Amino acid sequence: MANTAIIHASTKEDDTIRYHSLHDNKYLQYFKGHNAKVISLEISPVDDTFMSGSLDKTVRLWDLRTPTCRGLLTLPSFPIVAYDNASLVFAVAVNHYSRILLYDPNNYDKAPFLTITLEDPTLAHISYPPRPIFMTSLAFSSNSKFILVGCSGDAHYILDAYEGHVLAKLEGHVGLERRSINTAPVIEPAKGSSGEEVSWTPDSKYVVGGSLDGKVIVWDVQNLETKSGPVDLKAPPKRIQPLASLEGHPGPSRCVKFNPRHAMLCTGGADLALWLPDTSGEPEDIARGLLKGPRPG
């Protein structure tokens, strides 16, 4: 896909996906098929194909060159989708079932080759029955070994993409399922008004996420433990607290994304903020300063 064009979901007239040329300011293609709001959209990193997940409980596979979908998955609940970085695998998260399904793009009409169950036994220490996990985003690490699962609550998770072990629980932020920090939490989890609130850094050594209190949280995930063998759903994940907490975003930071080409971080909510690295000192000195600084907990 050209870097002067975008794909976006729309509810203006119906739930058609639109392919828009920014250069000519016109639509190049319309992709019809979903009959409810599209909540997840992912472009292949290697070719002109893309996926969409909708509240109609389907995943559709598309090609930019044709307006009709080339594949369809019907699921028991609404899905979140993601490609790995070589487009050899795609993942589908199914909320209300706490499952993440991994498919071969060339054999999507067959059963998933791996089904991951996302369970966190530490949630039972907070309430019983434990509050369900509501997944809002999926992202593979740069080496495709790990899956970052963004959630609407007060924790995100990192999974082993090969066997499905839950490796880490990222804490220290305020979940974004509420509209305001002053709004009382509800019993049943909800998506909230975001879905891109957490992101890998380009080297996948850190995770950066937003927070309802406006902070931008940085987690160090370089030393994740490795697990092998059968998955133990009762084993608690490693709990990781923030390495740093960045101030300065006006209002809740609901969307966090990196531009690796320009070393720029973008955070969005009611306002948009662009973050650039501090180049006034040596990189090693800046890293040491972060490590010595206070760690919010």
C-alpha positions in Angstrom: 0.0 0.0 0.0 1.3 3.5 -0.9 2.4 5.6 2.0 0.1 8.4 0.7 -3.0 6.3 1.3 -4.9 5.0 4.3 -7.5 2.3 5.1 -10.1 3.2 7.6 -13.4 2.0 9.0 -16.4 4.2 8.8 -20.0 4.3 10.1 -21.0 7.4 8.1 -23.4 5.4 5.9 -22.8 1.8 6.7 -19.9 -0.3 7.9 -17.9 -0.2 4.7 -14.1 -0.1 4.9 -12.6 2.7 2.8 -9.3 3.0 1.0 -8.5 6.7 0.8 -5.8 8.4 -1.3 -4.4 11.4 0.7 -2.6 12.7 -2.4 -5.7 12.9 -4.6 -8.1 13.3 -1.6 -10.4 10.6 -3.1 -11.5 7.1 -2.3 -9.8 4.4 -4.4 -11.9 1.4 -3.2 -14.7 0.4 -0.9 -14.8 -2.9 0.9 -18.3 -4.0 1.8 -19.3 -7.1 3.8 -19.5 -6.3 7.5 -22.9 -5.5 8.8 -21.8 -4.0 12.2 -19.1 -1.6 13.3 -15.5 -2.6 12.4 -13.4 -2.5 15.6 -10.1 -3.9 14.5 -8.1 -3.3 11.2 -4.7 -4.7 10.4 -2.6 -4.3 7.3 -0.1 -7.0 6.2 3.5 -5.9 6.6 4.6 -7.7 3.4 1.9 -7.2 0.8 -1.4 -5.6 -0.1 -3.7 -7.7 2.0 -5.4 -6.8 5.3 -7.8 -8.1 7.9 -10.8 -6.6 9.7 -12.7 -7.6 12.8 -16.2 -6.5 13.5 -19.0 -6.4 16.1 -20.8 -8.8 13.7 -18.5 -11.5 15.1 -16.6 -12.1 11.9 -13.0 -11.6 10.6 -12.7 -10.8 6.9 -9.5 -11.1 4.9 -9.1 -8.6 2.0 -6.9 -7.7 -0.9 -6.6 -4.0 -1.8 -7.0 -4.9 -5.5 -10.5 -6.3 -5.2 -13.5 -5.1 -3.3 -14.8 -8.5 -2.2 -13.3 -10.3 0.8 -11.2 -13.4 0.0 -11.7 -15.1 3.4 -14.2 -15.2 6.2 -14.0 -16.4 9.8 -17.1 -16.6 12.0 -16.5 -16.4 15.7 -18.6 -16.7 18.9 -17.7 -13.1 20.0 -16.3 -9.9 18.4 -12.6 -10.3 17.5 -9.3 -8.3 17.6 -6.8 -9.1 14.9 -3.0 -8.8 14.3 -0.3 -10.1 11.8 3.1 -11.1 12.9 6.0 -9.1 11.3 6.6 -11.6 8.4 2.8 -12.1 7.8 3.4 -15.8 8.3 0.8 -15.9 11.2 -2.2 -13.9 12.1 -3.8 -13.8 15.6 -7.5 -13.4 16.5 -8.4 -12.5 20.1 -12.0 -13.5 21.1 -13.4 -11.6 24.0 -15.7 -13.2 26.5 -13.9 -16.5 25.9 -10.4 -15.3 26.8 -8.9 -17.0 23.8 -6.3 -16.0 21.2 -6.3 -18.1 18.0 -3.3 -18.3 15.8 -3.8 -19.1 12.1 -1.7 -19.8 9.0 -2.8 -17.2 6.4 -2.6 -19.9 3.7 -4.9 -22.3 5.7 -7.2 -19.9 7.5 -10.2 -22.2 6.5 -8.7 -24.9 8.8 -8.6 -24.9 12.6 -6.1 -22.6 14.3 -2.7 -24.3 14.8 -2.5 -22.8 18.4 -5.2 -21.7 20.8 -4.0 -19.6 23.7 -6.0 -19.2 26.9 -5.5 -15.8 28.6 -6.0 -16.4 32.4 -4.5 -14.5 35.3 -4.8 -16.3 38.6 -3.7 -13.1 40.5 -7.1 -11.5 39.6 -8.8 -13.8 42.1 -6.8 -12.0 44.9 -8.6 -8.8 44.0 -12.2 -10.1 43.7 -14.0 -13.4 43.4 -15.2 -14.4 41.0 -12.3 -12.6 39.2 -13.1 -9.8 36.9 -12.9 -10.9 33.2 -10.0 -9.7 31.0 -11.2 -7.5 28.2 -8.7 -7.5 25.3 -8.5 -4.3 23.1 -5.4 -4.8 21.0 -2.8 -7.4 19.9 0.8 -6.8 18.7 3.6 -9.2 17.9 7.1 -8.3 19.0 9.7 -7.5 16.3 11.1 -11.1 16.4 7.5 -12.6 16.5 8.3 -14.5 19.7 5.9 -12.6 21.9 2.4 -11.2 21.7 1.5 -8.0 23.6 -2.1 -8.1 24.6 -3.5 -4.6 25.4 -6.5 -4.6 27.8 -9.0 -2.1 28.9 -8.3 -2.7 32.6 -5.4 -2.0 34.9 -3.0 -4.6 33.3 -1.6 -5.6 30.0 -0.1 -9.0 29.2 2.8 -10.5 27.2 2.4 -14.0 25.9 4.8 -16.6 24.4 3.7 -16.8 20.8 5.1 -20.3 20.3 3.4 -22.3 23.1 1.0 -19.8 24.7 2.5 -19.2 28.1 1.5 -16.0 29.9 4.9 -14.5 30.7 4.3 -11.1 32.1 1.7 -8.8 33.5 2.3 -5.0 33.1 1.0 -2.9 35.9 1.2 0.6 37.2 -1.2 2.5 34.9 -4.9 3.3 35.2 -7.0 1.4 32.7 -8.8 3.3 30.0 -12.2 1.6 30.0 -13.7 4.6 31.8 -14.3 8.0 30.3 -12.9 9.9 33.2 -10.7 9.3 36.2 -13.6 10.3 38.4 -16.0 7.7 36.9 -16.5 4.7 39.2 -15.5 1.4 37.8 -18.2 -1.1 36.9 -18.4 -4.8 37.6 -18.4 -6.0 34.0 -15.4 -4.9 31.9 -15.9 -2.7 28.9 -13.8 -1.7 25.8 -13.7 2.0 26.7 -12.9 4.6 24.1 -9.5 3.3 23.0 -7.9 0.3 21.5 -4.3 1.4 20.7 -3.3 2.3 24.2 -0.1 0.2 24.4 2.7 -0.4 22.0 6.1 -2.1 21.6 9.1 0.1 21.0 10.7 -0.7 17.6 13.3 -3.0 19.1 10.7 -4.7 21.4 12.8 -4.1 24.5 10.3 -1.8 26.1 6.5 -1.4 26.1 4.9 2.1 26.2 1.3 2.6 27.2 -1.2 5.3 28.0 -3.1 5.8 31.2 -6.4 7.4 32.3 -4.5 9.9 34.5 -2.6 11.2 31.5 0.7 9.6 32.2 2.7 7.7 29.6 4.1 4.6 31.1 7.3 2.7 30.1 7.9 -0.9 31.0 11.3 -2.7 30.6 10.6 -6.2 29.1 14.1 -7.2 28.0 14.4 -10.0 30.6 11.3 -12.0 30.1 11.5 -15.5 31.5 11.2 -18.4 29.0 8.8 -21.2 29.6 8.4 -24.6 27.9 6.2 -27.6 28.2 2.5 -27.8 29.0 0.9 -24.4 29.8 0.0 -24.1 33.5 -3.0 -21.7 33.7 -2.7 -21.6 37.5 0.9 -20.2 37.4 0.9 -16.5 38.1 2.7 -14.3 35.5 5.7 -12.2 36.3 4.4 -8.8 37.5 6.3 -5.9 35.9 6.2 -2.3 37.4 7.0 0.7 35.3 10.5 1.7 34.5 9.5 5.3 34.0 6.4 7.5 34.0 6.3 10.5 31.6 4.3 13.5 32.5 3.0 16.2 30.2 0.1 14.7 28.2 -3.1 16.8 28.5 -5.9 14.5 29.6 -6.0 10.7 29.3 -3.4 9.2 26.9 -5.6 6.8 25.0 -3.4 6.0 22.0 0.3 5.4 21.9 2.3 4.7 18.7 5.9 4.8 17.6 7.4 6.2 14.4 10.7 4.3 14.2 12.0 6.2 11.2 12.0 9.5 13.0 12.4 8.2 16.6 9.1 9.9 17.5 6.4 8.8 19.9 2.9 10.0 19.4 0.2 9.9 22.1 -3.4 10.9 21.6 -6.6 11.5 23.5 -8.6 14.7 23.5 -5.3 16.2 22.4 -2.3 15.0 20.3 1.2 15.1 21.7 4.5 14.3 19.8 7.5 13.2 21.9 11.1 13.3 20.7 14.2 11.8 22.5 16.4 14.0 24.5 19.7 14.2 22.5 21.4 16.6 24.8 23.5 13.9 26.5 25.0 10.5 25.7 22.5 7.7 25.3 24.1 5.7 28.1 23.8 8.6 30.5 20.1 9.1 29.6 19.5 5.4 30.2 21.3 5.5 33.6 19.2 8.5 34.6 16.0 6.6 33.9 17.2 3.6 35.8 18.1 5.7 38.8 15.0 7.8 38.8 11.9 7.0 40.9 9.9 4.0 39.8 6.2 4.6 40.1 4.4 1.7 41.7 
